[in-house]
Amino acid sequence: MAIPTPSSALTVSQAVALDLLADGMPADEIEKRTEITPDTLYHLAVQQNVPAPHGTIEGYGVHQARTEKPCKECAPLQPRVEARARAQQRKAEAALAFQHQAPHRRGRRALART
């Protein structure tokens, strides 16, 4: 999903996502409801000047989108955010490796189990 310029109007799903963010809902839940990724959500929050709750992953994400140093409440979340990013990267790499695995190798294992 493209990040809108500040002069563009918000879609209904973007407005709902920003409202949910301001209410303190986690970004992964917002993504399930609105299909707006956390990165896009954080950039929208910066463009529309919507605050995220401090001391949360979402608050830390908004600080990152603003390219500013996190506040006192959000700073302790940096290792958690970095660990989450590394875990997502490992999952993506594993999925890619599985896709590139030779089909005959997967087939033999499946046949051996039957």
N, CA, C and O atoms as a DFTB+ gen file, in Angstrom:
456 C
 N C O
     1  1       0.852      -1.172       0.000
     2  2       0.000       0.000       0.000
     3  2       0.895       1.230       0.000
     4  3       1.821       1.331       0.805
     5  1       0.626       2.137      -0.876
     6  2       1.429       3.352      -0.989
     7  2       1.146       4.295       0.174
     8  3       0.018       4.396       0.658
     9  1       2.184       4.971       0.602
    10  2       2.040       5.940       1.681
    11  2       1.582       7.252       1.047
    12  3       2.247       7.775       0.153
    13  1       0.455       7.783       1.504
    14  2      -0.069       8.994       0.882
    15  2       0.751      10.232       1.235
    16  3       1.419      10.279       2.268
    17  1       0.690      11.204       0.381
    18  2       1.336      12.490       0.679
    19  2       0.453      13.231       1.675
    20  3      -0.739      12.937       1.768
    21  1       0.997      14.170       2.412
    22  2       0.211      14.866       3.424
    23  2      -1.045      15.550       2.875
    24  3      -2.018      15.726       3.609
    25  1      -1.038      15.935       1.608
    26  2      -2.188      16.647       1.064
    27  2      -3.306      15.711       0.610
    28  3      -4.416      16.172       0.344
    29  1      -3.041      14.411       0.515
    30  2      -4.073      13.497       0.047
    31  2      -5.032      13.136       1.178
    32  3      -4.667      13.124       2.354
    33  1      -6.254      12.847       0.785
    34  2      -7.275      12.473       1.770
    35  2      -7.065      11.025       2.198
    36  3      -6.562      10.204       1.430
    37  1      -7.449      10.730       3.413
    38  2      -7.335       9.375       3.928
    39  2      -8.485       8.521       3.426
    40  3      -9.596       9.008       3.218
    41  1      -8.203       7.240       3.236
    42  2      -9.279       6.302       2.937
    43  2      -9.976       5.952       4.252
    44  3      -9.484       6.282       5.332
    45  1     -11.089       5.302       4.154
    46  2     -11.817       4.904       5.366
    47  2     -10.969       3.957       6.202
    48  3     -10.899       4.103       7.422
    49  1     -10.324       2.989       5.558
    50  2      -9.520       2.033       6.322
    51  2      -8.322       2.711       6.981
    52  3      -7.937       2.330       8.086
    53  1      -7.725       3.705       6.329
    54  2      -6.617       4.438       6.939
    55  2      -7.090       5.231       8.149
    56  3      -6.415       5.261       9.178
    57  1      -8.250       5.875       8.030
    58  2      -8.783       6.649       9.153
    59  2      -9.117       5.736      10.331
    60  3      -8.847       6.076      11.483
    61  1      -9.701       4.583      10.037
    62  2     -10.027       3.622      11.097
    63  2      -8.742       3.127      11.757
    64  3      -8.672       3.016      12.981
    65  1      -7.722       2.828      10.940
    66  2      -6.456       2.341      11.478
    67  2      -5.814       3.363      12.409
    68  3      -5.306       3.008      13.473
    69  1      -5.837       4.621      12.009
    70  2      -5.251       5.665      12.851
    71  2      -6.037       5.841      14.144
    72  3      -5.450       6.083      15.198
    73  1      -7.341       5.723      14.072
    74  2      -8.170       5.824      15.272
    75  2      -7.870       4.665      16.223
    76  3      -7.765       4.862      17.434
    77  1      -7.733       3.461      15.674
    78  2      -7.411       2.297      16.503
    79  2      -6.022       2.434      17.122
    80  3      -5.811       2.045      18.270
    81  1      -5.079       2.986      16.361
    82  2      -3.737       3.214      16.887
    83  2      -3.782       4.192      18.056
    84  3      -3.159       3.953      19.091
    85  1      -4.506       5.274      17.898
    86  2      -4.617       6.266      18.969
    87  2      -5.304       5.688      20.202
    88  3      -5.043       6.125      21.323
    89  1      -6.188       4.701      19.995
    90  2      -6.873       4.050      21.114
    91  2      -6.016       2.991      21.800
    92  3      -6.399       2.450      22.838
    93  1      -4.842       2.695      21.210
    94  2      -3.931       1.756      21.860
    95  2      -3.973       0.336      21.345
    96  3      -3.393      -0.550      21.973
    97  1      -4.630       0.081      20.235
    98  2      -4.683      -1.272      19.690
    99  2      -3.335      -1.629      19.065
   100  3      -2.720      -0.787      18.411
   101  1      -2.866      -2.865      19.254
   102  2      -1.593      -3.287      18.657
   103  2      -1.642      -3.247      17.126
   104  3      -2.685      -3.485      16.517
   105  1      -0.498      -2.943      16.525
   106  2      -0.418      -2.784      15.072
   107  2      -0.777      -4.065      14.326
   108  3      -1.368      -3.999      13.249
   109  1      -0.430      -5.239      14.882
   110  2      -0.769      -6.479      14.176
   111  2      -2.279      -6.706      14.148
   112  3      -2.801      -7.248      13.174
   113  1      -2.981      -6.301      15.196
   114  2      -4.444      -6.386      15.190
   115  2      -5.051      -5.385      14.205
   116  3      -6.031      -5.681      13.522
   117  1      -4.452      -4.202      14.147
   118  2      -4.932      -3.185      13.201
   119  2      -4.747      -3.692      11.769
   120  3      -5.612      -3.491      10.917
   121  1      -3.613      -4.349      11.514
   122  2      -3.363      -4.883      10.175
   123  2      -4.398      -5.948       9.802
   124  3      -4.850      -5.998       8.658
   125  1      -4.768      -6.784      10.747
   126  2      -5.785      -7.813      10.478
   127  2      -7.128      -7.187      10.115
   128  3      -7.852      -7.710       9.267
   129  1      -7.456      -6.081      10.750
   130  2      -8.757      -5.442      10.520
   131  2      -8.784      -4.532       9.305
   132  3      -9.815      -4.404       8.645
   133  1      -7.633      -3.886       9.001
   134  2      -7.643      -2.864       7.949
   135  2      -6.714      -3.168       6.781
   136  3      -6.756      -2.474       5.766
   137  1      -5.874      -4.194       6.908
   138  2      -4.888      -4.565       5.888
   139  2      -3.837      -3.472       5.657
   140  3      -3.247      -3.396       4.579
   141  1      -3.607      -2.639       6.655
   142  2      -2.570      -1.611       6.585
   143  2      -1.390      -2.110       7.408
   144  3      -1.521      -2.372       8.604
   145  1      -0.233      -2.239       6.755
   146  2       0.946      -2.772       7.434
   147  2       1.418      -1.808       8.530
   148  3       1.164      -0.606       8.456
   149  1       2.100      -2.339       9.536
   150  2       2.581      -1.472      10.612
   151  2       3.456      -0.325      10.121
   152  3       3.307       0.800      10.597
   153  1       4.364      -0.582       9.181
   154  2       5.227       0.504       8.697
   155  2       4.409       1.622       8.062
   156  3       4.657       2.801       8.314
   157  1       3.437       1.248       7.242
   158  2       2.566       2.249       6.617
   159  2       1.754       2.987       7.680
   160  3       1.559       4.200       7.602
   161  1       1.292       2.240       8.664
   162  2       0.512       2.832       9.749
   163  2       1.328       3.888      10.498
   164  3       0.828       4.972      10.795
   165  1       2.584       3.563      10.798
   166  2       3.423       4.505      11.537
   167  2       3.692       5.766      10.712
   168  3       3.693       6.874      11.249
   169  1       3.918       5.593       9.415
   170  2       4.147       6.763       8.561
   171  2       2.875       7.614       8.438
   172  3       2.942       8.843       8.421
   173  1       1.734       6.955       8.354
   174  2       0.467       7.706       8.330
   175  2       0.282       8.490       9.625
   176  3      -0.162       9.638       9.610
   177  1       0.628       7.857      10.742
   178  2       0.483       8.528      12.039
   179  2       1.357       9.776      12.099
   180  3       0.947      10.798      12.649
   181  1       2.549       9.695      11.540
   182  2       3.436      10.857      11.523
   183  2       2.848      11.942      10.630
   184  3       2.812      13.111      11.014
   185  1       2.388      11.561       9.441
   186  2       1.857      12.548       8.495
   187  2       0.600      13.233       9.024
   188  3       0.381      14.419       8.778
   189  1      -0.219      12.481       9.748
   190  2      -1.474      13.031      10.250
   191  2      -1.361      13.523      11.696
   192  3      -2.347      13.963      12.286
   193  1      -0.151      13.445      12.260
   194  2       0.104      13.888      13.622
   195  2      -0.778      13.163      14.643
   196  3      -1.344      13.781      15.545
   197  1      -0.880      11.849      14.483
   198  2      -1.650      11.009      15.404
   199  2      -0.658      10.361      16.366
   200  3       0.253       9.659      15.927
   201  1      -0.819      10.583      17.661
   202  2       0.125       9.997      18.614
   203  2      -0.191       8.524      18.866
   204  3      -1.349       8.105      18.843
   205  1       0.857       7.760      19.103
   206  2       0.700       6.370      19.533
   207  2       1.044       6.322      21.016
   208  3       1.832       7.138      21.493
   209  1       0.470       5.389      21.742
   210  2       0.761       5.310      23.177
   211  2       2.247       5.063      23.432
   212  3       2.841       4.162      22.840
   213  1       2.838       5.856      24.303
   214  2       4.245       5.679      24.636
   215  2       4.411       4.423      25.481
   216  3       3.500       4.024      26.207
   217  1       5.575       3.811      25.378
   218  2       5.850       2.591      26.125
   219  2       5.307       1.356      25.435
   220  3       5.230       0.287      26.041
   221  1       4.931       1.493      24.172
   222  2       4.416       0.359      23.399
   223  2       5.250       0.197      22.132
   224  3       5.980       1.103      21.729
   225  1       5.126      -0.972      21.518
   226  2       5.803      -1.219      20.240
   227  2       5.342      -0.190      19.216
   228  3       6.136       0.295      18.410
   229  1       4.068       0.136      19.251
   230  2       3.522       1.106      18.299
   231  2       4.119       2.489      18.520
   232  3       4.447       3.188      17.561
   233  1       4.262       2.883      19.782
   234  2       4.886       4.169      20.094
   235  2       6.319       4.217      19.598
   236  3       6.767       5.228      19.055
   237  1       7.034       3.117      19.789
   238  2       8.408       3.030      19.301
   239  2       8.432       3.129      17.774
   240  3       9.301       3.790      17.205
   241  1       7.473       2.470      17.113
   242  2       7.396       2.521      15.651
   243  2       7.163       3.923      15.127
   244  3       7.717       4.299      14.094
   245  1       6.349       4.702      15.824
   246  2       6.103       6.088      15.409
   247  2       7.361       6.927      15.600
   248  3       7.663       7.789      14.774
   249  1       8.099       6.680      16.686
   250  2       9.379       7.388      16.875
   251  2      10.314       7.079      15.705
   252  3      10.966       7.979      15.175
   253  1      10.381       5.810      15.304
   254  2      11.243       5.425      14.180
   255  2      10.786       6.100      12.889
   256  3      11.611       6.574      12.108
   257  1       9.478       6.143      12.665
   258  2       8.959       6.776      11.453
   259  2       9.288       8.265      11.428
   260  3       9.480       8.845      10.359
   261  1       9.351       8.875      12.592
   262  2       9.722      10.292      12.671
   263  2      11.231      10.489      12.594
   264  3      11.718      11.618      12.549
   265  1      11.972       9.367      12.578
   266  2      13.448       9.372      12.626
   267  2      13.958      10.204      13.796
   268  3      14.858      11.034      13.660
   269  1      13.352       9.950      14.941
   270  2      13.769      10.630      16.166
   271  2      14.153       9.599      17.209
   272  3      13.803       8.424      17.103
   273  1      14.864      10.047      18.198
   274  2      15.263       9.179      19.293
   275  2      14.019       8.859      20.128
   276  3      13.229       9.756      20.423
   277  1      13.835       7.580      20.515
   278  2      12.654       7.235      21.309
   279  2      12.656       7.908      22.680
   280  3      13.712       8.210      23.236
   281  1      11.467       8.137      23.207
   282  2      11.336       8.742      24.536
   283  2      11.753       7.728      25.606
   284  3      12.075       6.578      25.306
   285  1      11.738       8.179      26.843
   286  2      12.134       7.330      27.967
   287  2      11.289       6.062      28.061
   288  3      11.807       4.982      28.344
   289  1       9.982       6.201      27.820
   290  2       9.084       5.061      27.940
   291  2       9.274       4.052      26.806
   292  3       9.098       2.850      27.007
   293  1       9.632       4.537      25.625
   294  2       9.748       3.670      24.446
   295  2      11.152       3.097      24.256
   296  3      11.302       2.060      23.609
   297  1      12.178       3.740      24.800
   298  2      13.559       3.309      24.591
   299  2      13.822       1.862      25.001
   300  3      14.547       1.171      24.286
   301  1      13.270       1.361      26.120
   302  2      13.546      -0.030      26.498
   303  2      13.000      -1.065      25.502
   304  3      13.355      -2.241      25.584
   305  1      12.158      -0.648      24.582
   306  2      11.562      -1.584      23.631
   307  2      12.456      -1.857      22.425
   308  3      12.141      -2.735      21.622
   309  1      13.544      -1.140      22.278
   310  2      14.410      -1.312      21.107
   311  2      14.890      -2.756      20.933
   312  3      14.789      -3.276      19.822
   313  1      15.408      -3.435      21.968
   314  2      15.835      -4.825      21.761
   315  2      14.683      -5.737      21.325
   316  3      14.877      -6.643      20.515
   317  1      13.509      -5.499      21.855
   318  2      12.347      -6.315      21.485
   319  2      11.983      -6.101      20.019
   320  3      11.691      -7.060      19.305
   321  1      12.001      -4.860      19.575
   322  2      11.682      -4.550      18.180
   323  2      12.721      -5.181      17.254
   324  3      12.374      -5.756      16.223
   325  1      13.990      -5.071      17.627
   326  2      15.054      -5.651      16.809
   327  2      14.948      -7.170      16.760
   328  3      15.151      -7.765      15.702
   329  1      14.633      -7.811      17.891
   330  2      14.474      -9.270      17.923
   331  2      13.299      -9.697      17.053
   332  3      13.381     -10.702      16.347
   333  1      12.218      -8.946      17.100
   334  2      11.054      -9.254      16.274
   335  2      11.402      -9.142      14.782
   336  3      10.982      -9.976      13.979
   337  1      12.163      -8.119      14.421
   338  2      12.568      -7.945      13.016
   339  2      13.463      -9.090      12.565
   340  3      13.318      -9.586      11.448
   341  1      14.397      -9.518      13.434
   342  2      15.266     -10.647      13.081
   343  2      14.461     -11.931      12.919
   344  3      14.731     -12.717      12.011
   345  1      13.483     -12.152      13.781
   346  2      12.652     -13.349      13.682
   347  2      11.838     -13.348      12.391
   348  3      11.709     -14.385      11.740
   349  1      11.296     -12.209      12.022
   350  2      10.543     -12.117      10.767
   351  2      11.451     -12.366       9.575
   352  3      11.039     -12.998       8.601
   353  1      12.685     -11.874       9.642
   354  2      13.641     -12.100       8.556
   355  2      13.976     -13.591       8.440
   356  3      14.037     -14.129       7.334
   357  1      14.193     -14.256       9.576
   358  2      14.481     -15.696       9.545
   359  2      13.310     -16.476       8.961
   360  3      13.514     -17.407       8.181
   361  1      12.089     -16.108       9.328
   362  2      10.914     -16.797       8.785
   363  2      10.811     -16.600       7.281
   364  3      10.486     -17.534       6.548
   365  1      11.086     -15.395       6.825
   366  2      11.024     -15.119       5.385
   367  2      12.092     -15.900       4.639
   368  3      11.826     -16.436       3.563
   369  1      13.300     -15.973       5.196
   370  2      14.373     -16.726       4.558
   371  2      14.061     -18.217       4.521
   372  3      14.336     -18.881       3.521
   373  1      13.490     -18.750       5.597
   374  2      13.131     -20.168       5.633
   375  2      12.048     -20.479       4.602
   376  3      12.105     -21.509       3.931
   377  1      11.067     -19.595       4.475
   378  2      10.005     -19.808       3.490
   379  2      10.570     -19.769       2.079
   380  3      10.164     -20.558       1.226
   381  1      11.498     -18.866       1.828
   382  2      12.122     -18.765       0.511
   383  2      12.949     -20.011       0.214
   384  3      12.915     -20.528      -0.903
   385  1      13.687     -20.492       1.203
   386  2      14.490     -21.709       1.015
   387  2      13.583     -22.908       0.735
   388  3      13.916     -23.751      -0.098
   389  1      12.464     -22.991       1.406
   390  2      11.532     -24.103       1.185
   391  2      10.950     -24.043      -0.222
   392  3      10.761     -25.080      -0.857
   393  1      10.663     -22.837      -0.717
   394  2      10.132     -22.695      -2.074
   395  2      11.138     -23.143      -3.110
   396  3      10.765     -23.720      -4.132
   397  1      12.427     -22.880      -2.856
   398  2      13.463     -23.226      -3.823
   399  2      13.954     -24.655      -3.677
   400  3      14.774     -25.112      -4.473
   401  1      13.468     -25.359      -2.681
   402  2      13.868     -26.739      -2.489
   403  2      13.363     -27.566      -3.670
   404  3      12.252     -27.358      -4.158
   405  1      14.176     -28.487      -4.113
   406  2      13.794     -29.307      -5.268
   407  2      12.513     -30.076      -4.964
   408  3      12.393     -30.667      -3.891
   409  1      11.549     -30.079      -5.895
   410  2      10.274     -30.763      -5.648
   411  2      10.440     -32.260      -5.397
   412  3       9.683     -32.844      -4.623
   413  1      11.414     -32.878      -6.039
   414  2      11.584     -34.319      -5.841
   415  2      12.016     -34.645      -4.413
   416  3      11.708     -35.725      -3.909
   417  1      12.720     -33.732      -3.761
   418  2      13.132     -33.988      -2.373
   419  2      11.927     -33.966      -1.454
   420  3      11.810     -34.800      -0.557
   421  1      11.040     -33.024      -1.671
   422  2       9.840     -32.968      -0.850
   423  2       8.964     -34.186      -1.136
   424  3       8.338     -34.739      -0.232
   425  1       8.928     -34.588      -2.384
   426  2       8.081     -35.716      -2.777
   427  2       8.539     -37.020      -2.154
   428  3       7.708     -37.810      -1.705
   429  1       9.844     -37.265      -2.117
   430  2      10.352     -38.506      -1.530
   431  2       9.997     -38.591      -0.056
   432  3       9.603     -39.648       0.437
   433  1      10.136     -37.486       0.635
   434  2       9.797     -37.506       2.067
   435  2       8.318     -37.779       2.251
   436  3       7.922     -38.534       3.139
   437  1       7.519     -37.174       1.427
   438  2       6.088     -37.390       1.536
   439  2       5.732     -38.838       1.204
   440  3       4.868     -39.422       1.858
   441  1       6.384     -39.428       0.198
   442  2       6.116     -40.815      -0.170
   443  2       6.603     -41.784       0.896
   444  3       5.982     -42.824       1.116
   445  1       7.708     -41.455       1.561
   446  2       8.253     -42.333       2.596
   447  2       7.334     -42.418       3.810
   448  3       7.337     -43.418       4.528
   449  1       6.565     -41.388       4.034
   450  2       5.670     -41.365       5.210
   451  2       4.385     -42.156       4.963
   452  3       3.710     -42.549       5.915
   453  1       4.046     -42.388       3.717
   454  2       2.780     -43.085       3.451
   455  2       2.920     -44.568       3.499
   456  3       1.942     -45.287       3.296
